[in-house]
Amino acid sequence: MRLHLHTDTATLSVSEVADMKRLDAVAHGDGDKAAALGAHGAVDGEYMWIDIAWLRDAAGAGQDAAWPQGFDGMVAYAAGKGWTNPLGTQLRVHFSPA
């Protein structure tokens, strides 16, 4: 799964939603990453935090009945690695080159 921060238009999108073996983010443009994330997360150096509920809604739209179970497995794996915030409401995501 890949998050796209479109900094020139301050928008956020998700692609490769069936691939739950990886989660990364790519910033497109020269604008402000935090503005592109809006209320859905926060930039933290070379990482960002994304709201799990937003990601589930944005990526899960139109997916088959098995998709939520796979998503929950991805979140559980991330939690086991310490890649969630203390409340378990956000995932830590690294930025990849565009």
C-alpha positions in Angstrom: 0.0 0.0 0.0 1.3 3.4 -0.9 0.2 6.9 0.3 0.7 9.8 -2.1 1.0 13.3 -0.6 0.3 15.7 -3.4 2.0 18.8 -1.9 1.2 21.2 -4.8 -2.6 20.5 -4.3 -2.5 19.7 -0.6 -4.3 16.3 -1.2 -3.7 12.8 -0.1 -4.4 9.5 -1.9 -3.8 5.8 -1.6 -2.7 3.3 -4.2 -1.8 -0.4 -4.4 -4.4 -1.1 -1.7 -4.3 -4.9 -2.1 -0.6 -5.0 -1.2 -0.6 -5.1 2.5 2.9 -6.5 2.8 4.3 -3.0 2.7 3.2 0.6 3.6 5.1 3.6 2.5 4.5 7.2 1.4 5.7 9.3 -1.5 5.6 13.1 -1.6 4.9 14.6 -5.0 5.7 18.3 -5.6 7.6 20.9 -3.6 4.8 22.0 -1.3 4.2 21.4 2.4 3.8 17.7 3.3 1.8 18.5 6.5 -0.7 20.5 4.4 -1.2 17.5 2.2 -1.8 15.3 5.2 -4.3 17.7 6.7 -6.1 16.3 9.7 -5.2 12.7 8.7 -1.8 12.6 10.2 1.5 14.4 11.0 4.9 14.6 9.5 7.7 13.4 11.7 11.1 13.9 10.0 11.6 11.0 7.5 8.4 9.4 8.7 4.7 10.4 8.9 1.9 9.2 11.1 -1.4 8.3 9.4 -4.7 7.9 11.0 -5.7 4.2 10.8 -9.4 4.9 10.6 -8.9 7.3 7.6 -6.6 4.8 5.9 -9.1 2.0 6.3 -11.9 4.1 4.8 -9.8 5.5 2.0 -8.1 2.2 1.0 -11.0 -0.1 1.7 -13.6 1.5 -0.4 -14.8 -1.0 -3.0 -12.6 -3.9 -1.8 -13.9 -7.4 -1.4 -15.2 -8.9 1.9 -11.8 -10.3 2.8 -10.0 -7.0 2.6 -10.8 -5.8 6.2 -9.2 -8.9 7.7 -6.0 -8.4 5.7 -5.9 -4.7 6.7 -6.4 -5.7 10.4 -3.5 -8.1 10.0 -1.3 -5.4 8.6 -2.1 -3.1 11.5 -1.5 -5.9 14.0 1.9 -6.6 12.4 2.8 -2.9 12.6 1.7 -2.8 16.2 3.9 -5.7 17.0 6.9 -3.9 15.5 6.2 -0.7 17.5 5.0 1.2 14.4 1.8 2.5 16.0 1.3 5.4 18.3 0.6 4.7 22.0 -3.2 4.9 21.5 -3.1 2.5 18.6 -4.8 5.1 16.3 -2.0 5.9 13.9 0.6 4.0 11.9 4.1 5.2 11.3 5.0 5.3 7.6 8.3 6.0 6.0 8.8 8.2 3.0 10.2 6.6 -0.1 11.7 8.4 -3.1 9.2 9.5 -5.7 
